[in-house]
Amino acid sequence: MKKFRNVPAIITLLAGFVTSVVMIVNKYSLKPFLWILVLVMAGFYILGIIIRVILNKAFSDDKEKDKESQDTESSQDDSPSEDSNEKADNQSEKNEQK
């Protein structure tokens, strides 16, 4: 599902931003700053992928159920009823009489 494809990127960027702000306020030096930032972003990217999979499963189940119910309704609508068969027979009889 394309609806949740941006979730990992959004989570990763948000975590990177928060981490950067906290480390700038605490005046980290460059090398530890970068290593911590890379590790945090990698961890949150993996977390974002897990969240995306969960969301895809949660919302695809609902869509599949809706699709199945629509399929059963449409298959019931497609089958001709007895009344329509009788009407068709009556019309064919009228045409034969003319």
Biopython code that builds the backbone (N, CA, C, O; Angstrom):
import numpy as np
from Bio.PDB.StructureBuilder import StructureBuilder

atoms = [
    (1, "MET", "N", (0.840, -1.163, 0.000)),
    (1, "MET", "CA", (0.000, 0.000, 0.000)),
    (1, "MET", "C", (0.890, 1.234, 0.000)),
    (1, "MET", "O", (1.839, 1.342, 0.777)),
    (2, "LYS", "N", (0.564, 2.146, -0.879)),
    (2, "LYS", "CA", (1.390, 3.329, -1.008)),
    (2, "LYS", "C", (1.057, 4.391, 0.024)),
    (2, "LYS", "O", (1.754, 5.401, 0.127)),
    (3, "LYS", "N", (0.002, 4.171, 0.783)),
    (3, "LYS", "CA", (-0.444, 5.170, 1.734)),
    (3, "LYS", "C", (0.573, 5.417, 2.851)),
    (3, "LYS", "O", (0.689, 6.541, 3.339)),
    (4, "PHE", "N", (1.300, 4.395, 3.255)),
    (4, "PHE", "CA", (2.213, 4.500, 4.387)),
    (4, "PHE", "C", (3.682, 4.409, 3.980)),
    (4, "PHE", "O", (4.527, 4.106, 4.822)),
    (5, "ARG", "N", (4.001, 4.659, 2.734)),
    (5, "ARG", "CA", (5.374, 4.474, 2.283)),
    (5, "ARG", "C", (6.332, 5.513, 2.864)),
    (5, "ARG", "O", (7.539, 5.270, 2.895)),
    (6, "ASN", "N", (5.837, 6.655, 3.321)),
    (6, "ASN", "CA", (6.696, 7.712, 3.843)),
    (6, "ASN", "C", (6.895, 7.649, 5.357)),
    (6, "ASN", "O", (7.646, 8.452, 5.911)),
    (7, "VAL", "N", (6.248, 6.725, 6.020)),
    (7, "VAL", "CA", (6.326, 6.646, 7.482)),
    (7, "VAL", "C", (7.758, 6.461, 7.978)),
    (7, "VAL", "O", (8.165, 7.188, 8.885)),
    (8, "PRO", "N", (8.545, 5.528, 7.436)),
    (8, "PRO", "CA", (9.917, 5.379, 7.947)),
    (8, "PRO", "C", (10.756, 6.645, 7.776)),
    (8, "PRO", "O", (11.531, 6.992, 8.666)),
    (9, "ALA", "N", (10.615, 7.327, 6.662)),
    (9, "ALA", "CA", (11.390, 8.544, 6.433)),
    (9, "ALA", "C", (10.994, 9.651, 7.410)),
    (9, "ALA", "O", (11.853, 10.358, 7.938)),
    (10, "ILE", "N", (9.702, 9.795, 7.644)),
    (10, "ILE", "CA", (9.232, 10.832, 8.564)),
    (10, "ILE", "C", (9.721, 10.561, 9.979)),
    (10, "ILE", "O", (10.195, 11.470, 10.661)),
    (11, "ILE", "N", (9.610, 9.326, 10.417)),
    (11, "ILE", "CA", (10.056, 8.965, 11.770)),
    (11, "ILE", "C", (11.565, 9.170, 11.899)),
    (11, "ILE", "O", (12.037, 9.701, 12.904)),
    (12, "THR", "N", (12.316, 8.752, 10.890)),
    (12, "THR", "CA", (13.772, 8.887, 10.925)),
    (12, "THR", "C", (14.191, 10.352, 10.971)),
    (12, "THR", "O", (15.049, 10.727, 11.770)),
    (13, "LEU", "N", (13.602, 11.166, 10.134)),
    (13, "LEU", "CA", (13.965, 12.587, 10.107)),
    (13, "LEU", "C", (13.584, 13.300, 11.402)),
    (13, "LEU", "O", (14.329, 14.151, 11.889)),
    (14, "LEU", "N", (12.434, 12.954, 11.953)),
    (14, "LEU", "CA", (12.017, 13.555, 13.214)),
    (14, "LEU", "C", (12.966, 13.168, 14.352)),
    (14, "LEU", "O", (13.346, 14.010, 15.165)),
    (15, "ALA", "N", (13.340, 11.898, 14.401)),
    (15, "ALA", "CA", (14.282, 11.446, 15.436)),
    (15, "ALA", "C", (15.652, 12.110, 15.249)),
    (15, "ALA", "O", (16.292, 12.497, 16.227)),
    (16, "GLY", "N", (16.096, 12.241, 14.007)),
    (16, "GLY", "CA", (17.373, 12.908, 13.743)),
    (16, "GLY", "C", (17.349, 14.366, 14.150)),
    (16, "GLY", "O", (18.326, 14.884, 14.692)),
    (17, "PHE", "N", (16.237, 15.027, 13.890)),
    (17, "PHE", "CA", (16.119, 16.436, 14.269)),
    (17, "PHE", "C", (16.159, 16.609, 15.785)),
    (17, "PHE", "O", (16.885, 17.459, 16.300)),
    (18, "VAL", "N", (15.376, 15.799, 16.493)),
    (18, "VAL", "CA", (15.344, 15.892, 17.958)),
    (18, "VAL", "C", (16.721, 15.575, 18.539)),
    (18, "VAL", "O", (17.189, 16.267, 19.443)),
    (19, "THR", "N", (17.365, 14.537, 18.026)),
    (19, "THR", "CA", (18.695, 14.162, 18.507)),
    (19, "THR", "C", (19.706, 15.278, 18.252)),
    (19, "THR", "O", (20.525, 15.584, 19.118)),
    (20, "SER", "N", (19.652, 15.875, 17.088)),
    (20, "SER", "CA", (20.580, 16.956, 16.748)),
    (20, "SER", "C", (20.397, 18.155, 17.671)),
    (20, "SER", "O", (21.373, 18.736, 18.147)),
    (21, "VAL", "N", (19.156, 18.520, 17.919)),
    (21, "VAL", "CA", (18.895, 19.664, 18.793)),
    (21, "VAL", "C", (19.422, 19.393, 20.196)),
    (21, "VAL", "O", (20.065, 20.250, 20.802)),
    (22, "VAL", "N", (19.147, 18.195, 20.708)),
    (22, "VAL", "CA", (19.602, 17.854, 22.066)),
    (22, "VAL", "C", (21.124, 17.857, 22.137)),
    (22, "VAL", "O", (21.695, 18.348, 23.111)),
    (23, "MET", "N", (21.788, 17.317, 21.120)),
    (23, "MET", "CA", (23.250, 17.253, 21.164)),
    (23, "MET", "C", (23.887, 18.624, 20.934)),
    (23, "MET", "O", (24.970, 18.884, 21.460)),
    (24, "ILE", "N", (23.258, 19.491, 20.177)),
    (24, "ILE", "CA", (23.789, 20.854, 20.000)),
    (24, "ILE", "C", (23.662, 21.630, 21.304)),
    (24, "ILE", "O", (24.577, 22.360, 21.687)),
    (25, "VAL", "N", (22.529, 21.474, 21.989)),
    (25, "VAL", "CA", (22.329, 22.157, 23.269)),
    (25, "VAL", "C", (23.351, 21.666, 24.289)),
    (25, "VAL", "O", (23.849, 22.455, 25.092)),
    (26, "ASN", "N", (23.670, 20.370, 24.268)),
    (26, "ASN", "CA", (24.640, 19.798, 25.209)),
    (26, "ASN", "C", (26.082, 19.931, 24.732)),
    (26, "ASN", "O", (26.996, 19.468, 25.414)),
    (27, "LYS", "N", (26.304, 20.551, 23.580)),
    (27, "LYS", "CA", (27.621, 20.867, 23.028)),
    (27, "LYS", "C", (28.512, 19.627, 22.860)),
    (27, "LYS", "O", (29.630, 19.571, 23.373)),
    (28, "TYR", "N", (27.986, 18.637, 22.129)),
    (28, "TYR", "CA", (28.771, 17.444, 21.800)),
    (28, "TYR", "C", (29.816, 17.818, 20.753)),
    (28, "TYR", "O", (29.596, 18.713, 19.938)),
    (29, "SER", "N", (30.945, 17.132, 20.780)),
    (29, "SER", "CA", (31.931, 17.345, 19.724)),
    (29, "SER", "C", (31.476, 16.601, 18.460)),
    (29, "SER", "O", (30.552, 15.789, 18.506)),
    (30, "LEU", "N", (32.131, 16.888, 17.344)),
    (30, "LEU", "CA", (31.645, 16.434, 16.044)),
    (30, "LEU", "C", (31.612, 14.907, 15.900)),
    (30, "LEU", "O", (30.611, 14.346, 15.455)),
    (31, "LYS", "N", (32.699, 14.245, 16.272)),
    (31, "LYS", "CA", (32.761, 12.796, 16.032)),
    (31, "LYS", "C", (31.698, 12.031, 16.825)),
    (31, "LYS", "O", (30.983, 11.231, 16.221)),
    (32, "PRO", "N", (31.552, 12.226, 18.131)),
    (32, "PRO", "CA", (30.471, 11.516, 18.844)),
    (32, "PRO", "C", (29.083, 11.941, 18.347)),
    (32, "PRO", "O", (28.156, 11.132, 18.298)),
    (33, "PHE", "N", (28.958, 13.216, 17.982)),
    (33, "PHE", "CA", (27.696, 13.735, 17.464)),
    (33, "PHE", "C", (27.258, 12.939, 16.243)),
    (33, "PHE", "O", (26.106, 12.513, 16.156)),
    (34, "LEU", "N", (28.175, 12.737, 15.302)),
    (34, "LEU", "CA", (27.845, 12.035, 14.070)),
    (34, "LEU", "C", (27.534, 10.558, 14.313)),
    (34, "LEU", "O", (26.588, 10.016, 13.743)),
    (35, "TRP", "N", (28.339, 9.909, 15.165)),
    (35, "TRP", "CA", (28.093, 8.487, 15.430)),
    (35, "TRP", "C", (26.738, 8.270, 16.112)),
    (35, "TRP", "O", (25.982, 7.368, 15.752)),
    (36, "ILE", "N", (26.458, 9.100, 17.081)),
    (36, "ILE", "CA", (25.171, 8.968, 17.777)),
    (36, "ILE", "C", (24.016, 9.242, 16.804)),
    (36, "ILE", "O", (23.006, 8.537, 16.806)),
    (37, "LEU", "N", (24.184, 10.270, 15.980)),
    (37, "LEU", "CA", (23.141, 10.612, 15.017)),
    (37, "LEU", "C", (22.894, 9.475, 14.020)),
    (37, "LEU", "O", (21.747, 9.147, 13.718)),
    (38, "VAL", "N", (23.961, 8.885, 13.518)),
    (38, "VAL", "CA", (23.814, 7.767, 12.564)),
    (38, "VAL", "C", (23.120, 6.584, 13.227)),
    (38, "VAL", "O", (22.220, 5.987, 12.636)),
    (39, "LEU", "N", (23.523, 6.241, 14.441)),
    (39, "LEU", "CA", (22.909, 5.107, 15.138)),
    (39, "LEU", "C", (21.433, 5.359, 15.447)),
    (39, "LEU", "O", (20.597, 4.470, 15.289)),
    (40, "VAL", "N", (21.125, 6.567, 15.885)),
    (40, "VAL", "CA", (19.731, 6.901, 16.186)),
    (40, "VAL", "C", (18.884, 6.836, 14.922)),
    (40, "VAL", "O", (17.778, 6.296, 14.935)),
    (41, "MET", "N", (19.402, 7.385, 13.837)),
    (41, "MET", "CA", (18.623, 7.396, 12.592)),
    (41, "MET", "C", (18.450, 5.980, 12.041)),
    (41, "MET", "O", (17.379, 5.648, 11.534)),
    (42, "ALA", "N", (19.471, 5.154, 12.131)),
    (42, "ALA", "CA", (19.351, 3.768, 11.665)),
    (42, "ALA", "C", (18.317, 3.007, 12.503)),
    (42, "ALA", "O", (17.490, 2.272, 11.964)),
    (43, "GLY", "N", (18.375, 3.190, 13.805)),
    (43, "GLY", "CA", (17.416, 2.520, 14.691)),
    (43, "GLY", "C", (15.988, 2.953, 14.428)),
    (43, "GLY", "O", (15.080, 2.124, 14.374)),
    (44, "PHE", "N", (15.791, 4.241, 14.266)),
    (44, "PHE", "CA", (14.437, 4.728, 14.027)),
    (44, "PHE", "C", (13.949, 4.397, 12.613)),
    (44, "PHE", "O", (12.742, 4.289, 12.393)),
    (45, "TYR", "N", (14.856, 4.237, 11.663)),
    (45, "TYR", "CA", (14.445, 3.804, 10.323)),
    (45, "TYR", "C", (13.904, 2.385, 10.385)),
    (45, "TYR", "O", (12.878, 2.082, 9.775)),
    (46, "ILE", "N", (14.585, 1.515, 11.117)),
    (46, "ILE", "CA", (14.106, 0.135, 11.284)),
    (46, "ILE", "C", (12.760, 0.134, 12.016)),
    (46, "ILE", "O", (11.850, -0.606, 11.645)),
    (47, "LEU", "N", (12.641, 0.958, 13.043)),
    (47, "LEU", "CA", (11.378, 1.077, 13.763)),
    (47, "LEU", "C", (10.262, 1.580, 12.835)),
    (47, "LEU", "O", (9.124, 1.119, 12.924)),
    (48, "GLY", "N", (10.590, 2.516, 11.956)),
    (48, "GLY", "CA", (9.609, 3.034, 11.006)),
    (48, "GLY", "C", (9.147, 1.972, 10.030)),
    (48, "GLY", "O", (7.970, 1.927, 9.674)),
    (49, "ILE", "N", (10.060, 1.117, 9.593)),
    (49, "ILE", "CA", (9.678, 0.028, 8.688)),
    (49, "ILE", "C", (8.729, -0.941, 9.390)),
    (49, "ILE", "O", (7.756, -1.403, 8.795)),
    (50, "ILE", "N", (9.011, -1.241, 10.640)),
    (50, "ILE", "CA", (8.142, -2.135, 11.411)),
    (50, "ILE", "C", (6.758, -1.508, 11.570)),
    (50, "ILE", "O", (5.747, -2.195, 11.427)),
    (51, "ILE", "N", (6.707, -0.221, 11.862)),
    (51, "ILE", "CA", (5.430, 0.467, 12.010)),
    (51, "ILE", "C", (4.670, 0.468, 10.684)),
    (51, "ILE", "O", (3.454, 0.277, 10.668)),
    (52, "ARG", "N", (5.383, 0.683, 9.566)),
    (52, "ARG", "CA", (4.738, 0.677, 8.256)),
    (52, "ARG", "C", (4.122, -0.692, 7.954)),
    (52, "ARG", "O", (3.006, -0.770, 7.441)),
    (53, "VAL", "N", (4.842, -1.762, 8.271)),
    (53, "VAL", "CA", (4.316, -3.112, 8.034)),
    (53, "VAL", "C", (3.057, -3.340, 8.867)),
    (53, "VAL", "O", (2.076, -3.898, 8.375)),
    (54, "ILE", "N", (3.085, -2.914, 10.114)),
    (54, "ILE", "CA", (1.920, -3.077, 10.987)),
    (54, "ILE", "C", (0.733, -2.290, 10.442)),
    (54, "ILE", "O", (-0.385, -2.805, 10.398)),
    (55, "LEU", "N", (0.967, -1.046, 10.027)),
    (55, "LEU", "CA", (-0.118, -0.231, 9.483)),
    (55, "LEU", "C", (-0.665, -0.827, 8.188)),
    (55, "LEU", "O", (-1.876, -0.831, 7.969)),
    (56, "ASN", "N", (0.219, -1.327, 7.334)),
    (56, "ASN", "CA", (-0.238, -1.940, 6.079)),
    (56, "ASN", "C", (-1.114, -3.151, 6.346)),
    (56, "ASN", "O", (-2.139, -3.335, 5.690)),
    (57, "LYS", "N", (-0.714, -3.986, 7.311)),
    (57, "LYS", "CA", (-1.521, -5.156, 7.640)),
    (57, "LYS", "C", (-2.854, -4.750, 8.250)),
    (57, "LYS", "O", (-3.888, -5.338, 7.933)),
    (58, "ALA", "N", (-2.836, -3.757, 9.114)),
    (58, "ALA", "CA", (-4.061, -3.333, 9.787)),
    (58, "ALA", "C", (-5.069, -2.775, 8.794)),
    (58, "ALA", "O", (-6.262, -3.064, 8.894)),
    (59, "PHE", "N", (-4.611, -1.992, 7.851)),
    (59, "PHE", "CA", (-5.541, -1.366, 6.926)),
    (59, "PHE", "C", (-5.841, -2.235, 5.710)),
    (59, "PHE", "O", (-6.890, -2.062, 5.089)),
    (60, "SER", "N", (-4.962, -3.157, 5.353)),
    (60, "SER", "CA", (-5.266, -4.037, 4.222)),
    (60, "SER", "C", (-6.312, -5.067, 4.616)),
    (60, "SER", "O", (-7.096, -5.485, 3.764)),
    (61, "ASP", "N", (-6.355, -5.493, 5.875)),
    (61, "ASP", "CA", (-7.377, -6.429, 6.327)),
    (61, "ASP", "C", (-8.760, -5.804, 6.180)),
    (61, "ASP", "O", (-9.699, -6.464, 5.733)),
    (62, "ASP", "N", (-8.887, -4.530, 6.555)),
    (62, "ASP", "CA", (-10.169, -3.855, 6.421)),
    (62, "ASP", "C", (-10.576, -3.756, 4.957)),
    (62, "ASP", "O", (-11.741, -3.971, 4.621)),
    (63, "LYS", "N", (-9.637, -3.437, 4.093)),
    (63, "LYS", "CA", (-9.961, -3.305, 2.674)),
    (63, "LYS", "C", (-10.321, -4.656, 2.068)),
    (63, "LYS", "O", (-11.220, -4.742, 1.231)),
    (64, "GLU", "N", (-9.619, -5.717, 2.489)),
    (64, "GLU", "CA", (-9.925, -7.041, 1.968)),
    (64, "GLU", "C", (-11.329, -7.466, 2.397)),
    (64, "GLU", "O", (-12.067, -8.055, 1.606)),
    (65, "LYS", "N", (-11.699, -7.171, 3.637)),
    (65, "LYS", "CA", (-13.037, -7.522, 4.113)),
    (65, "LYS", "C", (-14.085, -6.742, 3.332)),
    (65, "LYS", "O", (-15.109, -7.299, 2.937)),
    (66, "ASP", "N", (-13.835, -5.452, 3.106)),
    (66, "ASP", "CA", (-14.771, -4.648, 2.331)),
    (66, "ASP", "C", (-14.883, -5.169, 0.905)),
    (66, "ASP", "O", (-15.976, -5.231, 0.341)),
    (67, "LYS", "N", (-13.752, -5.540, 0.333)),
    (67, "LYS", "CA", (-13.749, -6.043, -1.043)),
    (67, "LYS", "C", (-14.517, -7.360, -1.132)),
    (67, "LYS", "O", (-15.285, -7.569, -2.071)),
    (68, "GLU", "N", (-14.310, -8.254, -0.153)),
    (68, "GLU", "CA", (-15.008, -9.531, -0.151)),
    (68, "GLU", "C", (-16.514, -9.318, -0.010)),
    (68, "GLU", "O", (-17.299, -9.984, -0.683)),
    (69, "SER", "N", (-16.919, -8.395, 0.860)),
    (69, "SER", "CA", (-18.352, -8.152, 1.034)),
    (69, "SER", "C", (-18.946, -7.542, -0.230)),
    (69, "SER", "O", (-20.083, -7.850, -0.586)),
    (70, "GLN", "N", (-18.191, -6.680, -0.913)),
    (70, "GLN", "CA", (-18.677, -6.104, -2.165)),
    (70, "GLN", "C", (-18.763, -7.170, -3.250)),
    (70, "GLN", "O", (-19.689, -7.158, -4.060)),
    (71, "ASP", "N", (-17.807, -8.087, -3.270)),
    (71, "ASP", "CA", (-17.825, -9.155, -4.263)),
    (71, "ASP", "C", (-19.040, -10.062, -4.065)),
    (71, "ASP", "O", (-19.690, -10.455, -5.034)),
    (72, "THR", "N", (-19.340, -10.391, -2.821)),
    (72, "THR", "CA", (-20.486, -11.260, -2.564)),
    (72, "THR", "C", (-21.780, -10.537, -2.903)),
    (72, "THR", "O", (-22.711, -11.153, -3.422)),
    (73, "GLU", "N", (-21.854, -9.235, -2.618)),
    (73, "GLU", "CA", (-23.056, -8.480, -2.961)),
    (73, "GLU", "C", (-23.218, -8.381, -4.469)),
    (73, "GLU", "O", (-24.326, -8.532, -4.984)),
    (74, "SER", "N", (-22.132, -8.130, -5.180)),
    (74, "SER", "CA", (-22.233, -7.997, -6.633)),
    (74, "SER", "C", (-22.550, -9.341, -7.282)),
    (74, "SER", "O", (-23.253, -9.386, -8.292)),
    (75, "SER", "N", (-22.043, -10.433, -6.719)),
    (75, "SER", "CA", (-22.366, -11.742, -7.295)),
    (75, "SER", "C", (-23.827, -12.079, -7.047)),
    (75, "SER", "O", (-24.450, -12.752, -7.868)),
    (76, "GLN", "N", (-24.379, -11.629, -5.942)),
    (76, "GLN", "CA", (-25.793, -11.853, -5.682)),
    (76, "GLN", "C", (-26.639, -10.984, -6.595)),
    (76, "GLN", "O", (-27.702, -11.415, -7.044)),
    (77, "ASP", "N", (-26.192, -9.781, -6.875)),
    (77, "ASP", "CA", (-26.929, -8.888, -7.769)),
    (77, "ASP", "C", (-26.871, -9.378, -9.207)),
    (77, "ASP", "O", (-27.819, -9.164, -9.962)),
    (78, "ASP", "N", (-25.794, -10.021, -9.601)),
    (78, "ASP", "CA", (-25.627, -10.485, -10.965)),
    (78, "ASP", "C", (-26.520, -11.675, -11.287)),
    (78, "ASP", "O", (-26.922, -11.858, -12.436)),
    (79, "SER", "N", (-26.831, -12.479, -10.285)),
    (79, "SER", "CA", (-27.650, -13.667, -10.548)),
    (79, "SER", "C", (-29.090, -13.225, -10.788)),
    (79, "SER", "O", (-29.651, -12.472, -9.992)),
    (80, "PRO", "N", (-29.686, -13.690, -11.881)),
    (80, "PRO", "CA", (-31.055, -13.278, -12.183)),
    (80, "PRO", "C", (-32.025, -13.879, -11.182)),
    (80, "PRO", "O", (-31.897, -15.039, -10.789)),
    (81, "SER", "N", (-32.980, -13.085, -10.784)),
    (81, "SER", "CA", (-33.970, -13.579, -9.830)),
    (81, "SER", "C", (-35.083, -14.311, -10.576)),
    (81, "SER", "O", (-35.166, -14.250, -11.802)),
    (82, "GLU", "N", (-35.926, -14.995, -9.830)),
    (82, "GLU", "CA", (-37.010, -15.755, -10.444)),
    (82, "GLU", "C", (-37.999, -14.817, -11.122)),
    (82, "GLU", "O", (-38.550, -15.144, -12.174)),
    (83, "ASP", "N", (-38.223, -13.658, -10.523)),
    (83, "ASP", "CA", (-39.160, -12.703, -11.105)),
    (83, "ASP", "C", (-38.688, -12.248, -12.475)),
    (83, "ASP", "O", (-39.489, -12.144, -13.404)),
    (84, "SER", "N", (-37.412, -11.979, -12.607)),
    (84, "SER", "CA", (-36.907, -11.523, -13.897)),
    (84, "SER", "C", (-36.965, -12.649, -14.929)),
    (84, "SER", "O", (-37.182, -12.387, -16.112)),
    (85, "ASN", "N", (-36.774, -13.900, -14.497)),
    (85, "ASN", "CA", (-36.908, -15.032, -15.416)),
    (85, "ASN", "C", (-38.348, -15.172, -15.905)),
    (85, "ASN", "O", (-38.582, -15.434, -17.084)),
    (86, "GLU", "N", (-39.319, -14.997, -14.992)),
    (86, "GLU", "CA", (-40.720, -15.087, -15.369)),
    (86, "GLU", "C", (-41.085, -13.968, -16.334)),
    (86, "GLU", "O", (-41.819, -14.189, -17.298)),
    (87, "LYS", "N", (-40.573, -12.769, -16.077)),
    (87, "LYS", "CA", (-40.851, -11.640, -16.964)),
    (87, "LYS", "C", (-40.281, -11.899, -18.350)),
    (87, "LYS", "O", (-40.921, -11.598, -19.357)),
    (88, "ALA", "N", (-39.082, -12.456, -18.398)),
    (88, "ALA", "CA", (-38.463, -12.759, -19.687)),
    (88, "ALA", "C", (-39.282, -13.816, -20.430)),
    (88, "ALA", "O", (-39.456, -13.714, -21.644)),
    (89, "ASP", "N", (-39.790, -14.836, -19.714)),
    (89, "ASP", "CA", (-40.619, -15.865, -20.331)),
    (89, "ASP", "C", (-41.915, -15.259, -20.859)),
    (89, "ASP", "O", (-42.345, -15.579, -21.968)),
    (90, "ASN", "N", (-42.540, -14.382, -20.070)),
    (90, "ASN", "CA", (-43.786, -13.742, -20.490)),
    (90, "ASN", "C", (-43.567, -12.876, -21.716)),
    (90, "ASN", "O", (-44.409, -12.848, -22.613)),
    (91, "GLN", "N", (-42.461, -12.177, -21.764)),
    (91, "GLN", "CA", (-42.170, -11.326, -22.929)),
    (91, "GLN", "C", (-41.944, -12.183, -24.169)),
    (91, "GLN", "O", (-42.418, -11.841, -25.252)),
    (92, "SER", "N", (-41.232, -13.282, -24.022)),
    (92, "SER", "CA", (-40.992, -14.147, -25.175)),
    (92, "SER", "C", (-42.292, -14.769, -25.666)),
    (92, "SER", "O", (-42.470, -14.949, -26.871)),
    (93, "GLU", "N", (-43.213, -15.102, -24.743)),
    (93, "GLU", "CA", (-44.515, -15.637, -25.146)),
    (93, "GLU", "C", (-45.312, -14.590, -25.906)),
    (93, "GLU", "O", (-45.953, -14.900, -26.911)),
    (94, "LYS", "N", (-45.275, -13.345, -25.428)),
    (94, "LYS", "CA", (-46.004, -12.267, -26.115)),
    (94, "LYS", "C", (-45.445, -12.052, -27.510)),
    (94, "LYS", "O", (-46.198, -11.834, -28.459)),
    (95, "ASN", "N", (-44.123, -12.114, -27.635)),
    (95, "ASN", "CA", (-43.517, -11.935, -28.951)),
    (95, "ASN", "C", (-43.897, -13.068, -29.901)),
    (95, "ASN", "O", (-44.077, -12.841, -31.097)),
    (96, "GLU", "N", (-44.018, -14.282, -29.378)),
    (96, "GLU", "CA", (-44.391, -15.429, -30.198)),
    (96, "GLU", "C", (-45.854, -15.323, -30.655)),
    (96, "GLU", "O", (-46.199, -15.731, -31.764)),
    (97, "GLN", "N", (-46.684, -14.781, -29.802)),
    (97, "GLN", "CA", (-48.107, -14.653, -30.145)),
    (97, "GLN", "C", (-48.309, -13.622, -31.237)),
    (97, "GLN", "O", (-49.235, -13.758, -32.037)),
    (98, "LYS", "N", (-47.496, -12.623, -31.298)),
    (98, "LYS", "CA", (-47.635, -11.571, -32.323)),
    (98, "LYS", "C", (-47.179, -12.108, -33.610)),
    (98, "LYS", "O", (-47.204, -11.400, -34.618)),
]
sb = StructureBuilder()
sb.init_structure("model")
sb.init_model(0)
sb.init_chain("A")
sb.init_seg("    ")
for serial, (resi, resn, name, xyz) in enumerate(atoms, 1):
    if name == "N":
        sb.init_residue(resn, " ", resi, " ")
    sb.init_atom(name, np.array(xyz, "f"), 0.0, 1.0, " ", f" {name:<3s}", serial, name[0])
structure = sb.get_structure()
